[in-house]
Amino acid sequence: MTFINIGFGNMISSDKITCMVLPDSAPMKRLVQHAREEDKLIDASQGRKTRGVILLTNGQVVLSALNPDTIAARLDNTNLTKERDIHE
């Protein structure tokens, strides 16, 4: 199991991520509101502007202050490191 930093010391298991999206569209705003009403929202933005929405395999929604591109780059770097360790 690998954890990815999603900003400000908050970590999430990379195995649980379904997708990462921008929060700007109306459907994403509705999804976040629905998750809030269902108590399935985890706000990891530390009070800052939400720049990324992460959907988990268990139906929970995580808000992050980092852009999905930034999180994806961190995920890719972790996967590359893991592959190098396997081949060595």
PARO-765945 format. One record per residue (C-alpha): residue number from 0; residue in one letter; x, y, z. Coordinates in steps of 0.001 Angstrom, whole numbers. Example, Ala and Ser with C-alpha at 12.3 -4.5 7.8 and 13.67 -1.06 7.14 Angstrom:
<ronus>
<ronu pos="0" code="A" x="12300" y="-4500" z="7800"/>
<ronu pos="1" code="S" x="13670" y="-1060" z="7140"/>
</ronus>
This chain:
<ronus>
<ronu pos="0" code="M" x="0" y="0" z="0"/>
<ronu pos="1" code="T" x="1375" y="3397" z="-1025"/>
<ronu pos="2" code="F" x="296" y="6729" z="425"/>
<ronu pos="3" code="I" x="263" y="9934" z="-1619"/>
<ronu pos="4" code="N" x="567" y="13405" z="-113"/>
<ronu pos="5" code="I" x="-2539" y="15373" z="-1141"/>
<ronu pos="6" code="G" x="-1361" y="18578" z="491"/>
<ronu pos="7" code="F" x="-504" y="20005" z="3907"/>
<ronu pos="8" code="G" x="580" y="16682" z="5368"/>
<ronu pos="9" code="N" x="-2601" y="14845" z="4411"/>
<ronu pos="10" code="M" x="-2071" y="11408" z="2891"/>
<ronu pos="11" code="I" x="-4334" y="9047" z="973"/>
<ronu pos="12" code="S" x="-3876" y="5448" z="-116"/>
<ronu pos="13" code="S" x="-3175" y="5331" z="-3832"/>
<ronu pos="14" code="D" x="-4974" y="1974" z="-4020"/>
<ronu pos="15" code="K" x="-8267" y="3632" z="-3039"/>
<ronu pos="16" code="I" x="-8293" y="6408" z="-5672"/>
<ronu pos="17" code="T" x="-10868" y="6010" z="-8436"/>
<ronu pos="18" code="C" x="-10375" y="9394" z="-10094"/>
<ronu pos="19" code="M" x="-9254" y="12971" z="-9496"/>
<ronu pos="20" code="V" x="-11157" y="15876" z="-11031"/>
<ronu pos="21" code="L" x="-11435" y="19655" z="-10950"/>
<ronu pos="22" code="P" x="-14197" y="21001" z="-8697"/>
<ronu pos="23" code="D" x="-15399" y="23739" z="-11070"/>
<ronu pos="24" code="S" x="-18192" y="22006" z="-12992"/>
<ronu pos="25" code="A" x="-21793" y="21910" z="-11827"/>
<ronu pos="26" code="P" x="-21885" y="18081" z="-11665"/>
<ronu pos="27" code="M" x="-18819" y="18051" z="-9392"/>
<ronu pos="28" code="K" x="-20356" y="20718" z="-7153"/>
<ronu pos="29" code="R" x="-23508" y="18580" z="-6890"/>
<ronu pos="30" code="L" x="-21440" y="15485" z="-6150"/>
<ronu pos="31" code="V" x="-19565" y="17288" z="-3360"/>
<ronu pos="32" code="Q" x="-22825" y="18604" z="-1903"/>
<ronu pos="33" code="H" x="-24400" y="15136" z="-2034"/>
<ronu pos="34" code="A" x="-21330" y="13626" z="-317"/>
<ronu pos="35" code="R" x="-21552" y="16323" z="2373"/>
<ronu pos="36" code="E" x="-25217" y="15488" z="3009"/>
<ronu pos="37" code="E" x="-24444" y="11748" z="3167"/>
<ronu pos="38" code="D" x="-21465" y="12279" z="5538"/>
<ronu pos="39" code="K" x="-19082" y="10874" z="2931"/>
<ronu pos="40" code="L" x="-17039" y="14050" z="2462"/>
<ronu pos="41" code="I" x="-13485" y="14398" z="3753"/>
<ronu pos="42" code="D" x="-12219" y="17969" z="3583"/>
<ronu pos="43" code="A" x="-8412" y="17814" z="3428"/>
<ronu pos="44" code="S" x="-8037" y="21334" z="2029"/>
<ronu pos="45" code="Q" x="-7075" y="22785" z="5438"/>
<ronu pos="46" code="G" x="-9424" y="25736" z="4890"/>
<ronu pos="47" code="R" x="-7879" y="26711" z="1582"/>
<ronu pos="48" code="K" x="-9534" y="26852" z="-1820"/>
<ronu pos="49" code="T" x="-10515" y="23423" z="-3128"/>
<ronu pos="50" code="R" x="-8588" y="22743" z="-6336"/>
<ronu pos="51" code="G" x="-9083" y="18992" z="-6578"/>
<ronu pos="52" code="V" x="-11797" y="16450" z="-5839"/>
<ronu pos="53" code="I" x="-10712" y="12847" z="-5303"/>
<ronu pos="54" code="L" x="-13238" y="10024" z="-5571"/>
<ronu pos="55" code="L" x="-12462" y="6872" z="-3611"/>
<ronu pos="56" code="T" x="-13458" y="3277" z="-4264"/>
<ronu pos="57" code="N" x="-15663" y="3209" z="-1148"/>
<ronu pos="58" code="G" x="-17788" y="6148" z="-2338"/>
<ronu pos="59" code="Q" x="-16141" y="8795" z="-185"/>
<ronu pos="60" code="V" x="-15158" y="12157" z="-1667"/>
<ronu pos="61" code="V" x="-11967" y="13948" z="-632"/>
<ronu pos="62" code="L" x="-11361" y="17666" z="-1162"/>
<ronu pos="63" code="S" x="-7778" y="18792" z="-1694"/>
<ronu pos="64" code="A" x="-6098" y="22167" z="-2022"/>
<ronu pos="65" code="L" x="-3841" y="20658" z="-4693"/>
<ronu pos="66" code="N" x="-4637" y="20469" z="-8377"/>
<ronu pos="67" code="P" x="-5320" y="16938" z="-9707"/>
<ronu pos="68" code="D" x="-2312" y="17304" z="-12056"/>
<ronu pos="69" code="T" x="-23" y="17846" z="-9072"/>
<ronu pos="70" code="I" x="-1407" y="14817" z="-7244"/>
<ronu pos="71" code="A" x="-1138" y="12699" z="-10408"/>
<ronu pos="72" code="A" x="2510" y="13724" z="-10814"/>
<ronu pos="73" code="R" x="3206" y="12654" z="-7236"/>
<ronu pos="74" code="L" x="1442" y="9363" z="-7906"/>
<ronu pos="75" code="D" x="3535" y="8815" z="-11057"/>
<ronu pos="76" code="N" x="6770" y="9580" z="-9181"/>
<ronu pos="77" code="T" x="5818" y="7066" z="-6504"/>
<ronu pos="78" code="N" x="5035" y="4406" z="-9111"/>
<ronu pos="79" code="L" x="8338" y="5021" z="-10914"/>
<ronu pos="80" code="T" x="10236" y="4670" z="-7647"/>
<ronu pos="81" code="K" x="8377" y="1467" z="-6877"/>
<ronu pos="82" code="E" x="9213" y="15" z="-10313"/>
<ronu pos="83" code="R" x="12896" y="876" z="-9912"/>
<ronu pos="84" code="D" x="12961" y="-898" z="-6546"/>
<ronu pos="85" code="I" x="11404" y="-4007" z="-8081"/>
<ronu pos="86" code="H" x="13948" y="-4169" z="-10913"/>
<ronu pos="87" code="E" x="16986" y="-3683" z="-8699"/>
</ronus>
